[in-house]
Amino acid sequence: MNKPKVYIDGKEGTTGLQIYERLGNRDDIELLLIDENKRKDTQERKKFLNAADLVFLCLPDGAAIEAVSLIDDPKTRVIDASTAHRTADGWVYGFAELLPGQRQRIRFASRVANPGCHATGFLSTAAPLVELGVLPKDYPVACFSMTGYSGGGKKLIAEYEAPERSVLLDSPNIYATGLKHKHLPEMQKVAGLDQPPVFAPILGDVYKGMATTILLQNRLLKGTPTAQDICEMLASYYDGQQLVRVAPFGGSAPRLATNALAGKDYLEITVTGHEGQTMLTAQFDNLGKGASGAAVQNMNIMLGFQETAGLNL
């Protein structure tokens, strides 16, 4: 049987390089590599896009939309890591563990939109609680998310790693202060909320890692569950999943580090709080389960490989 042909359009970017690292040594696929001098040549790219059985798009939104328009072979399947198609008709959202039947939708999809990193953390806790009927769809959800600077791409990485960088980068930086972060549409739609959450992303002085937190008033939830109840609900919801885990309830955690799972491709949820209030925090690698690791997981599902093949557990 012929090996599936896989092409990464945008291999030179942060996400593309991380995907390549996970695929470079695999012998169950044929990785198509474009001549470096022709990687921006539209006709050459079109040839590779249509020669592949599966394509990763690691491009800015506009370039990703253009790349899809260049594909005329109906057999070419696509995983888009950009924001362009995450709420688009005809595209399957690539978070296998999130909702009933989602893994099967990904398995047979021709077009899969890889989730955003902040959205991954938010949805891992919010979407199941909406699905279970515990979190009302009109709940005024607030969320903050600490992230490593690698998610900002080469320009931000260079800014943080410059020999004489601004002293302001030594402390956490709140950004997207206009409250219109590009991940909000998918956060609202996929979670099934009536309104987008109030969302504050925070940039930290770590290369990679993410800790996304939502805070809940239990009296406003259906059935007024305790924090421990919510932890047990999520543990049951994700039971048997390898790449989404729920830590045992302990009432409190001394510290939850942004980079605790840097280098790993799974996500772990920690639920803390008491009878009246709950804090839910998803820790993961923004380049792992938040980007490239999730993309490879989706490829494995689509091509019928072991779901965790090539991933760091």
Secondary structure as UniProt FT lines:
FT   STRAND          5..9
FT   TURN            10..12
FT   HELIX           14..23
FT   TURN            24..25
FT   STRAND          30..32
FT   HELIX           36..38
FT   TURN            39..40
FT   HELIX           42..51
FT   STRAND          54..57
FT   HELIX           61..70
FT   TURN            74..75
FT   STRAND          77..80
FT   TURN            84..87
FT   TURN            89..90
FT   STRAND          92..93
FT   TURN            96..98
FT   TURN            100..101
FT   HELIX           102..107
FT   STRAND          111..113
FT   HELIX           117..131
FT   TURN            132..133
FT   TURN            137..138
FT   STRAND          142..147
FT   HELIX           149..152
FT   HELIX           153..161
FT   TURN            163..164
FT   HELIX           167..170
FT   STRAND          173..174
FT   TURN            177..178
FT   TURN            182..183
FT   HELIX           184..191
FT   STRAND          198..203
FT   STRAND          210..217
FT   HELIX           218..220
FT   TURN            222..223
FT   HELIX           227..237
FT   TURN            238..240
FT   STRAND          244..246
FT   TURN            258..263
FT   STRAND          267..273
FT   STRAND          277..284
FT   TURN            286..287
FT   HELIX           288..292
FT   HELIX           293..303
FT   TURN            307..310
//
